[in-house]
Amino acid sequence: LLSAQGAARLSAQSSRHALISRAPRAAAVAGRCGVRVRALATMSTMAEQEAAEPGFYVTTPIYYVNDKPHIGHAYTTIASDAFARFNRLDGKRVRLLTGTDEHGQKVQQSAEKNGVAPLTFADGVSRNFRTLASTVLATHDDFVRTTEERHKAAVQMLWREMLDRGHIYKGAYEGWYSVRDEAYYAEGELVDGKAPTGAEVAWVSEPSYFFRLSAFTEPLLQLYKERPDFIMPPTRRNEMLRFVEGGLTDLSISRTAFSWGIPVPGDGEHVIYVWLDALTNYLTACGYDVEGGMEGLRSGTAQGGPTAVWPPTVHIVGKDILRFHTVFWPAFLLACGLEVPKRIFAHGWWTIEGQKMSKSVGNVVCPYALVETFGVDAVRYFLLCGVPFGSDGDYSREVLVNLVNANLANQMGNLLHRTMTLVHKNCDGVAPLGKSLSAAEKGLLEQVYALLPKARAHMENQAVHKMAEELAAVVRLCNEYIDTQAPWSLRKTDEVRFRTVLWTLLEALRCIGILMQPLTPEASTRMLDQLGCAPSPNGNVAGSKTSTPDDERGLAAITPDRAVRAGTRLPPAEIVFPRIDIEAIDAAAAAAAEAAAAAAGVTPPAPAPSSAPVAPLDDSWLEAVSDVEGAVREQGDLVRQLKAAKAGRVEIAQQVAKLVKLKSRLVAPSQ
């Protein structure tokens, strides 16, 4: 089951760490949108690439197209993007993958409900997730869809490989199955007759092909033992360890009850189990040519482009799909003699003001609305820093506003603006010369330069919130420093000391701005612009491409040798991290709604006098209001998606008019 070669590789992975290379890299070129790209900028073998520079391959799960994007999807995408940006800024060869999972019984049923073909249905929802990725500034190298021909070929290749190696046999399945979860459950796992997730289950009896998962109980336990950080955080590892220690049973990996899926090679009556199909996306889009077979990945001879990486460095997933990624996926790969991922990291769930997100409750948070209201940098910062990564989080508008205003506007933004204003007012907008650093300057800059090794250690462990805390702590030290040194007073008494203090602040802000790029890409870019950092020579924007050695915005520039150069002319001071004003946002939203209503010729109902009697709210009226509220939410989501996709003004106006008319139906019943 686990060859000597495979065991050696498995052991080697536990001690192999990514090395940092400062060699320039060509721009990443990859297959996108289902288009196979063979003429890559440079092609080299897997062995050559890994010997020169081990890559960093981070993935989101591919999102199931049966639903609309919500805050949880945005969270996973933003976190994965932050890890990718950080490692690109650190000069590494990075691959970020996201995409959509488009097969399965649930998708087929949803398509039938909407009266369209499954692929037509999947096309529309996949576009929503692609729009989400661009809305939150994701810098993915590839967007994979499971309906693409390249993916179908990879899945069927994996199937044949496992079949040829004796890991697949034909039989019949009888047991509980959840269509919503696309998962099988044993009798003992059911809770009150439902899946542990709360999903409905049905008894299924049908012919099926099986994967010999039971044979991988010991190899998986060996993997978990040799690599204790394979599953993170540790609480999730313990869950999966207990599950596997209980013994694994063979896994049904084909279905005959529906047809929307990838056909089993040689048996068109069966379609491949949706999770075997979905998990293979990480292989499909790894950047290496796998269409000719897997021997190239095993031997290191597979050809790939600049961002091709295998195995994955880290899969970022929600805790609800941990079993599929930490049990099924590594077992499939071991069965084929392939290296398993280095780590699977499961983050927690988001609740909304203490309640679980639910369509029926009506508290699902739309990421487009968040970005439209607060800005993409504020949303990214809150999601990445508002809760320890790996734990459950609770969203509320007040918490987001308080965190962003406190850490970004009041602390970092105010520090930057005060410093730049002093430079322009007293130094003609030119970076001053720092002379004879005192213990105060040396102590502060020591803390600033120490941020880089701390940030690397935290991001290596996917502790993005800890990196953010380190940055916030140093920003507070900088604010204490400027208040203590009072440069506005020094200007009158000690010109040399005054300039030294300003130079120290500029240098601290430069280093902080570089490290902030993965968290707040747009604001950090403006911040570094103000501080006079030259744009990256290869077009890298906040970690969108691999930093080159001469990149003033890469992590390698966080060193005294690359400090602020006296005499550098700096742009005028501008507000980079604005304070969020909730009252102004609410007032603007109300005014926009009134303007849209007027443009659509709809007169909102006048509010009843406070003394007017209130009509009884019967059940039929409440049900009608619930239906209208649901329609309003869906129409609002559509308008936000059109705006995010930069649709035409006429199309957006038409949909806004529909939204206003729907809202006008939300009136109290007549007496």
N, C-alpha and C positions, 0 to 999 in steps of 0.2 A: 504493500500500500504506500509506503514511504521509502523510496529508493535511497541508497546510500548517498547518491548525488543530491537528491532532494533534501535529505536530512542535513547534509553539510551546508546547503544553501540556507536552510531554515535556521541553523545555528549561527551562521555568519550574519544573517540579517539582524539578529538581536544586538550585535556589537558594532554594526556598521553605522557610522554617522555621516551626515551630509557634509561635504567639504565646501569651502567657499572659494570660488574661482573669480578672479578679476578680469578674465579674458573677455574681450568684447564678443557679443553674440549677435548674429543676424536677426532681423525681425522675425517673430514667430509666424509661420505659415501653416495653416491646418485646414482640414476639410470641414466645411460649415454647411449647415442646412441640408444635409444629405448629399452634398456634392463631393465625390471622391477626388481628392487632389493628389496627383502623383508627381507632378513637377515641382517638388519642394525646393526651397532656396538652397539648402544643402542636405545631402543624404549621407548618413553614416550608420554603422552597425551599432546595435545595442551595447555590445562589449566595448567598442571604441568610446561611445558617449559616456558610459558609466565609469570607465577607467579615467577619462579626462575630468569628469565632473558629475558625481551622482546627482540626479535631478530631484525635483520636488514636485510630486503629482498629488494634487488635492482635488477632491470631488464633492459635489453636493449629491444627494440622492436624485435620481431623475423623478420628476414630480408627476403624480398620477393625474391624467387629464380629465378625471370625472368631476373635478371641482375647480372653483376659481381661486386665484392666488390670495392668500391671507397673510397675516403678520408672521405666522410660523414659517411659511415659505421664504418670506423676505429675510427672516432671521438667519436661516441656514445659508442662503445665498450670500448675504452680507458678510457673515463670519468666514465662509470659505474664501471670499474675495479678499478679505483683510489678510488672511494667511498667505494667499498668493502674492498680493502686493508687497507684503513685508519681505518675503523671500526673493522677489525680483529686485527690490531695492538693495538686498544683500548680495546681489550679483549672481544669484543662482539661476539655473535652467529650470523654469517653472512651467507646469501645465495645470490649468484650471478647467475642469469639465463640469457642465451642467446639462440639463435636457429634460425630456418628457417621456413618460412611460405610457404607452398608448394602446396596449392590448388588454384583453381580459373580458370576463363576463360582465363586469360592471360597466365598462365602456360600451359594450355592445347593447346593453339594456338602456343606457342613457341615450345612445344614438337612436334606438327604436322609439323611445319616448318622445324625442324631438323630431321624429320623422325624417331623419337624414341617414346617409350611409355612415358607418363607423369612421372611415377615414376622413370624411367631411367634418364630422363632429370633432375628431382629434385635431384636424388642421386648425380649427378655430380656437380651441382651448390651448393648444401648443403656442399659438401666437400670443396669447395672454401671458404665458410664462416667459416668452422671449421678451415681451414688453416689460415685464417685471424686472428682468435681469438688467435691461438698459436703464430703467427708472432708478434703480438703487446703485447704478454705476458699476455693475459687475464687469470684470475684465476677463471673461472666459475665453479660452483658446479654441473651444469647440462646444457646440450645442448639438447633442445627439438626440435623435428621435428613434424609438424602437420600430417605427414603420419604415425606416430607411432600408434600402437593399443591402448596404454595407453591414448593417446590424443583423439582418436576417441571415446573411452568410456567416457571420461570426457565431451566432447562436447555433446554427445547424452544424458548424464545424466543431464547436464544443460538445454538442450532443454525440456526434460520430466518434470523437476522441474518447469520451467516457464509455460509449458502447463498445468500441474496439478493445478497451482495456478491461472489460468485464464488469463495469460498475452499473449497468442498466439491464433490467429484465422486465418482461411483460407479465402483468397479473391483473387483479381487479381490486378496486378500492371501495371500501364501505366505511363511512364515518361522517363526522360533522365537518361542515365547510361554511365559511363566512364569505359571502360574495363581496361585502363591503371591504373586508380586510384582505381578500384574495388569499386566505390562509386556512390550513387544516388545523383542527383542534381535537385533542383527545377528550374523552368523557370527563376525566378528572380535572381538566382545565376550565370547564364551563362554570359560570357563576350565575345561578338562578336561571339556568337554561340558555344563557347567552355567552358569547365569547368574552374573554377577560377585558376586552376593549369596550364591551357593551353592545357590540354589533350582533344582529340576529344571525343565527346559524341554521342550516338545513342539513338533513341527512342525505348523503350522496352515495349512490351505488352505481359504479360504472367501470368499464375496462380501463386500465391505466398502465403506463410504464412507470417503473419504480427505480429510484436511485438508491444504491446500497449505503445509505447514510449510517446505518448501524455499525458498519465496518470502520467508521471514522471516529468512534467514541474515544479510543485511546490516542490516536494521532492528534485529535483536537485538544485533549487534556495535556498531552505533551507540549503542544504549541503554547497553551496558556501558561504552563509551568516555566518553560524556557524563556518566554517573553511576557513577563507580568504586565508590561505596558501595552500589550497588543490590544486590549480593550480598556478604554478610558471613558470616564473617570473610574476609580477603583470600585465604587458601589455597583456600577454596571457590570464590571468584570465578575464580581461575586455572584450576581444574578445568573449570568450565563454559565459560570462554573458549576453552580448547583444544578442548573438545567441539564448540562451534559453529563454530570456525574450520575444523574438519575437514569442514564442509558438512553441512547437514541434508537429510534425505529426507522425503517426504510421510508423514503419520502416519495409520495406520488408526484410525478413530474410531467403528466400529460392529462388533458381533459378531452372528453368527447361530447359534453353537454352543450357546447357552443362552438362556433367556428372562427371567431375573431381572434386570431393569434397566428403564430408562426407554425406551419405544419411540421410534424415529426418527419424526419427524412425517411422515405420509404414506406410511410404509413399515413396517408392523407386523412384518415378518419380521426386522427388525434392532432391536437394542437399542443405546443409545449407550454408547460406551467408558467404562468405569468412572472413568477419570481425568478425562475431560471432564465427566462427571457430578459427580465429587467436587469438583473445583476451583471449579465454579460456585457452591458453597455460600457463598463469600465475597461473591458478588454477591447471592445469594438473601437473605441475612440482614444486609445492610449497613445496614438501617434505612430506606432510601428505598423508595418504591413503584415497583418495577420491573416489575410485572405488565403494565402498559400499554405497555411497550416501553422501549428504551434511549435514546431521544432525550432524555428528561428528564435522564439522567446526562451526556449529551454537551453539552446546552445549559445545564445548571445549573438547570432548572426542576422537577426531581423533588422531590416532597414527602416530608418525613421528620420523625420525632420528635426529641426532644432529643439522643439519642445517635446519630443517623444520621450516618455518615461515609463518604465515598468520595473518593479511592481508599484502600485499606488503607495504614496507616502502616508496619506491619511484620508479616510472616508469620513466626512462630516455628516452625521445622520441624526434623526430624531430618535428618542429612546423607544418609541413604539415599533421601530423596524430593526431593532438591535439583533434579534435572533436571526433574521435572514442574512445579515451582514457578518455576524460573528460565528455562525454555525454552518449554514448552508453554503455561503460563498467560499470560505476557506476549504470546505470539504470538496466542492466542485473543482477548485484549483489544484488541491493535493491529488485528486483523482487523475488529473491530467499532467501531473509532474511539474506544475507551474509554481512559481514563488507566490506566496500569499501577501496581502497588503501588510505594511509595517504597523499600521494602527487603524483601529476604528474608534472614533470619538463620538459618543452619544450626548447630545445636549438635551436640555429639559423642554417642557411645554410652557406655553404662555397662557396665563389666565387673564381675564379682563375684569379688573377691579374685584378680584377675589372669586370670580365665576368662570367656569369652563366656557370656552368659546363654543357657541351653538347657533345654528341658523334659526332654530325655533325660538330661542331667547332673543335673537336679533342683536347680539353683541359681537359679531365677527368684525374684526378690525381690518379695513381695507388698506393695504400698503400705499396705494396710489393717493388716497385721501391724506394719509400721514405726510407723505412727501410734499403734496400740494400745499398742505397747511403749514408745516414746520420747516420744510427744506430737507434735502437729502442728507446733508451733513449732520443735522440735528438728529434725524431718525437713525442714521448709522451709529452715531455716538451713543445714543440711548440704548439701542439694542445690544451693542457690543460691551458697554460699560455699566449698564444699569443693573446687571445681575451677574453673579459668577458663572462663567461659561461652563455648562454641564449641569447646572441647577435649574429648577423651574423658576419662571419669572412672572411677575404680575404687571400688566400694563395699565396705567392710568395717565390721563393727559396731564394731571398736576405733577406726577412724578417725573415725567419726561421734561416738562417745562422747568421744574426746579433744578433738575440735574444739569440740563443744558445751560440755563442761566447762571448757575453757580460756577460750574467748572469752565465753561467756554466763554460766556459773555463777561461775567464779573471778574474772573481770575485771568484766564489767558488773553481774552480779547482786550480787556482793560490794560493789562501789562503791555501788550504790543502797541496799543494806541498811545499810551502815555509815553512810551519810549520813543516811538517814531515822531511824535509831536515835539518832544524835546530836541531831537536831532535836527528836525527841520527848522525849529524856531531859533536854535542856538548854534547849529553847525552848518547852516546853509544846505541841509539835506545831504550831507556827505558823512560817511562813517568816520568817526573820530579815531584817533590813535590812543591805544591803551598802553600806559607806561607804569612801570613800578607797581605791579599788582600787590595789593596788601593781602593779609591773611583772609580778609572777608571775600575778596575776589577769588583767591586760590581755593578757598573752601567751597564756594558756590560752584565754580567751574569743575571742581573735582566731582561734585555730585552730578553735574550735567553730563560729563563724559562717562561717568559710571552707568548712565542710563542704557547705553548700548549693550553691554554684556548682560545686563539684567533683562532688557527687552528680548534679546535673543533666547535667553533661557526660558522666559515665560512663553514666547511664541512657539518654541520647540515643543512645549507641553500644552499648546492650545489654550493657554491661560491669558487670553487677550485682555480680560478685565484687569488682571494684575499689572500688565504693561501700562494700561490706562491709569491705574492708581499711582504707579511710579511717576508717570508724567505729571499727573495732577499735584503730587507731593512736591516735585521740583518747581513747578510753577508757583506754588504757594511760597516756597523758599525765595524765589525771585521777587515776589511781591513784598515779602518781608525785607529783602535786601534793598529794594528801591525806597521803601518807606523809611528804613533805618538810615540809609546813606543820604536821602533827601537831595538829589542832584539839583533841584531847582534852587536850593540854598547854596550848594557848592559853587554854582555858576557865579555867584557874587564874591566868593571868598577864595576858591582854589580851582583855577581853570584846568590845570593838569589832572587833578583828582576828578573833577566833573567829567572830563572826557573819558577818563579811565572807567568810571562807573557806567557811562553810556555804552562804551565799547563792550564791557562785560555783559550788559543786558542784551545787546545785539547778538553777541556770540551765544548766549544761553538760548535766546529765542530761535536762532538759526538751527541749533541742534534739536530743540524741541519740535520745531516745525517739520524737520525731516522725519522724525519718528511719528509725528501725527498723521502723516500721509495715508497709511492704511486705514485709519479710522475716519478721517474727514478729508477726502481727496480734494474736493473743490476749494474749501476754505484754506487748507494747508498750502495748496498751490498759490493762492493769492497772498498768503502769509510769506512764503518764500520769495515771491515776486517783490514784495515790499522790502524784504531784507537784502535784496540785491543778489540773490543766488541765481546764477545763470541757468537758463533752461537746459534740460538734459540734451546732450548732443545727438542722441538717437531717437528723439521724440518721446522719450519716456515721460509720462505724466502721472505722478504720484504712484509709481509702481505698476503702470500699465505695460511696461516692457522692462527687460532685464537691464539693470544699471551697468554702465561701463565704468572702468577705473577712473576716468576723468569727469564723472558725473558729480556735479556739486550738490545734487539732491539725493544721492545714494547714501546708504548707511556708512559706506567707507569714508565719507566726508566728515563723519562725527569724530574729529580728532583735532588736537591743537595745531597740527601741521596745516590744516585746511581752514583755519579760523578766519573770521571776518577781516577783510583787507582794508586798512585805513585808506581813505581817499575814494572809496567806492561810492558813487552817487546813488542815492536811494530814492525810489518813487515817493510821491506824497502819501501822507498817512491816510488810511481809509479804514472804515469799520469792517473787520473780517468776520468776527463772531458776534452778530447782532443779538441783542436781547429779545426774547420772545415776549410779546405783549398779547396775552390772551384776550383781553377786552377789545383791543384793536382788531384781532383776528375775528372775533365773534361779530363785531360791528360790520366789518367788511363783508363777511359771509351773508349777513342779513341784508345789507344793501345790494349785494350781487343777486340775491334771490328775488328781491323786489324789482330790480331792473330787468331780470330775466322774465319775471311774471308780466311786467308791463310790455316788454317786447313781444311776448307771446299772446297778448290781449287777454290775459287772465287776471281777474280781480280777486285777490285773496279775500276770504270771508272776514268780515269785521268781528273783532272779539266781542263776546257778550258782556254787558255790564256786570260788575262784580256782584250786584244784588239780584241778578236774574236767576230764576230757579234753574236747577240742573236737571236735565232729563234723565230718567232711569236708563242705565246701560244694560240692555238685555244681551243675552249670549249671541244672538244673530248679528247684532251691530258690532260687538267686539270681534267676532270672527271676520266680519267684512273689513274692519279696520286693520286687523292682522294681515289680511290678504293684500290690502293696499300698501301697508308698510313694507311688506316683502317686495312688492313691485317697485316701490320707491328706492329701496336699497339696491336692487338689481340695476335699475335705470341709472342711479347715481354711480355705481361701479362702472357701467358702460361709458358714461360721460368722462370719468377720470381716465379710463383706459384710452379713450380717443385722444384726450389731451396729452397723455404720456406718449402716445404714438405719433403725436403731431399731425393729426388728421386735419382735413380741410375745415375752414371756419364755418362753412354752410352746413356740413355734416354735423359738426359739434352743436351748432345753434339749433338744428332740428331736434337733436336728442335732448338738449336742454329744455326746449319747449315741451317735449313729452314729459320730462321730469317735473316741470312746474305744474302741468295739468294733473299729473298723478298726485302731487302734494296738495293741490287744491281740493282733492276729494277727501282729505283728512280733516273733516269738519264734524262738529258735534251733531247728533241726531236732532231733528226738529221735535217740538213738543207734540 
